[in-house]
Amino acid sequence: MLSVIIPTFNEGRYIERTLLALKSQRCNEEVEIIVSDSFSTDGTAEIAKRYGARVVSSEPRGPAAGRNAGAAEAKGEVLIFLDADTIVSQDLLQSISDVFKLEKDVVGGTSAFYPENGGALDGAIYKFANLFARVAIKLGYPHDPGYCGFYRREVFEKIGGIREDLALCETHDLAMRSRRYGRFIYLNAPVYTSLRRFKKEGYLKSLFTYIYSTLYYYLKKKVPKEKFKFVPVR
């Protein structure tokens, strides 16, 4: 079984499209969808239930806590973490299933990611980000941007799940720790994500925060909450 886990807080504007894409998957393996909701007030949980997702409650301590809470309730041997505004391509889940069945040394991975809508600048930024992820993975520095990450459940549990003490880069950290047990991969099957953070915060601020926090993590293996702050964008 595949367990898809989506942490949410007031994601009613985006979650329906994400769930619709998941329900349209061509996949011959059983799939469960878990929405780990932090007491949303905009109907997120109700929308999730309409699409057959199992809703679990998680304390509003950020995406890492939401992902861990969802993983604790999951039944699948493979855990797939998606953001609430991530639209999966139609064969993504089957591709993930095939990889874990055929390549026993694979412990985790991420997929190609592109803007759902956008112009030439958006495309160029995401093209560079994909190139960075591929190169980092090939060099032995697994890189999970957070839009879509997937892991063998047994490995996820062995490494203690996702660190909740990190302000940012918790998915990069998860990928890095997973490499002790096997290979981390990059799938070409794409996902599409909204540009809401770029649109609200601007490109310079968003890119600076992402690059600075990533370099800080790689150098010090921490991203302290007193120095960095995760700000949800709705």
N, C-alpha and C positions, 0 to 999 in steps of 0.2 A: 504493500500500500504506500502511496505517496501522500504526505501531509503538507498542505499548503497553509502557511501561517502568515497572517496579515495583521500587524499591530495598528490600532486606530484610535484616534481621538477627534471627534467632530469632522469626519471625512465623508459626510453625506454627499458632498458635491462631486466626489471622485469615485467612491467605492463601487457604485453600480456598474460603471463601465469595466472596472477591474474584474468584478465577479462575472459579468456577462462574457468576457473573454475567456475566463476559466471554464465556464459552463459550455463553451463552444469548442473545447479542446478535442482533438482526435487522439485519444489515448486508450490503450487496451488494458491498462492497469487501474485498479480501484484507487479513487482519489477522494480524500476528505479535505474540506476547506474549513479552516479555523480562523475566525476573526477575534483577535484578542483586544477587546475594547476597554478603554479607560474611562468608562462612565460618560460616554458622549451624550450631548443634549440636543443634537440635531437630527436624530433619527437614524444614525449610522447602524446601530444594532438591529433595528427593525428592517432596514433595507437588506442587511446581510442574511437575516432569517428568511426573507422572501426568496432569496436565491439558494436556499438550502444549506447555508453555512452554519456551522456550530459556533455560537458566540460564547466566549469565556470572558470573565471579568478580570482585569488586571489593574493594579494600582497605577495612578497617573505619574509614573516616574520616568517616562521617556520610552523611546522605541526598543531599547535593549531589554528593559523589564517586560515590555509587551511581548516581545519575541520569546523570551524565556518562559513566560506564563503560558503562551500558546504551545510551546514545545513540550511543556510538562503534561499537557492534556492530549497530545498527539498520539495516534495509534500506529502511524506508519514507520517503516524502516528507513525511509528517506524524508528528510525535513527540507521544505522549500520555503524560504522567507522572501516575501514580496512587500514592497511599499504599497500603500493604499491607492496610489495613482499610477501603478505599473500595469501596463496592458501587455499581456503575453501574446506571442505569435501562436498560431493554431497548433503547431506540432511541438511546442516547447516541452511540455510534460512528457510526451513520448520520448523525446530526445534524452531527457534526463533519466528516465526509466531505463532506456537502452544502455546508456553509459554505465550505470551502476551494475547492471546485470552482466555486461560483457567485459568490463574492465575492472577487475577486482581490486586493483591497486589504487583506484580513484577513491578519495575520501570526501572530496568537495569540489565546488566549482562556482563559476558565475557565467553570465551570458552576455552577448553583445547587447549594447543599450543605445537607444537613439531617441531624439526628441519626438514627442507625439506630433507636434506641429512646430514649425519654425522656419527661419530663413537660412541664408547662406552662413551667417555667423554662428548660428546655433549648430548647424551641421558640422562646421569646422571644429568647434569646441568639442563636440561629442566624438568626432573622428579621432582627434588627438587623445581624448580620454580613453577610448577603446584601444588605441595603439599603446598607450602607457600601460593599461591593464595587461595586454597580451605580452608585452616585453617584460614587465615585472614578474609575471607568472613563469615565463621561460627562464628567467634568471634566478628562480627559486625564491621569489618574494611574492607569495600569493596575494592578490589584490581583489577584494570584494567591495565594490562601490556601494552596495546596500540595496540597489534596486531589485536585484534577484540573486540570491545566494542559495546553494543547495548542498546538503551534507548528509553523510551516513549518520543515522541516529546514534549508533554505538560510539562513533568518534566524537560526535557533539557532546555526548554524556561523559566520555572519558576526559575531555578537556575542560569540563565544568561549565559548558554552555557559554553564553555571551557575558562578557564583563560589563557590569552595570556601573562601575566606578569611572568609566571613561566618558568625557563630555561628548566626544566625537570619535570617529574611526573605530568604533566597536566591531564593525563587520570586517575591517582590515585585520584587526587583531585576531578575530575568530579564524580567519583564513590562515594567518601566519601560524597560529598554534596547531591548526589541523595538519600541517605539513609533516609533523613528527610521525604521523601514522600512515602517510601515503601521498598520493599525487593530487594536486589541485589543478583543475582544468578551466579552460575558457571555451564555451560553446558558441558557435556561430548563430544558432537559433536566437533571434532577437527578442528583446522586450522594448516597449516604448514608454517613456515617462513624460510627465508634464514639465513645463518650464516655469512652474509657479515661483520657485525660489529665485531664479534669475530675474523674473519679471518684477518681483516685489523688492528684492534687495539690490538688484543691479548686477551686472556681470563682474565688475571689478571687485566688489565686496565679496560676492559669492565665491569667485575663483581664488581670491586671496585667502579666505578662510579655509577653503578646501585644501589648497596647496600647503599653506602654513601648518595646518593641523596634521596633514599626512606626513610631512617631513618631520615634524615634532615627534610624532608617534614612532616613525622608523628610527629616529635617533635615540629616543628616551624610553620607548615602549610604554608611554603613558600620555594621556591628554587630560590634564587635571581640570576639574570643573571650576576651580577658582580662577583659572586662566582662560578657559574657553567656555562658551555657553551655547547649548543647543536651543535654537529658537524655532518653534513650529511655525510653518507657513500654511495658512488656510486660504 
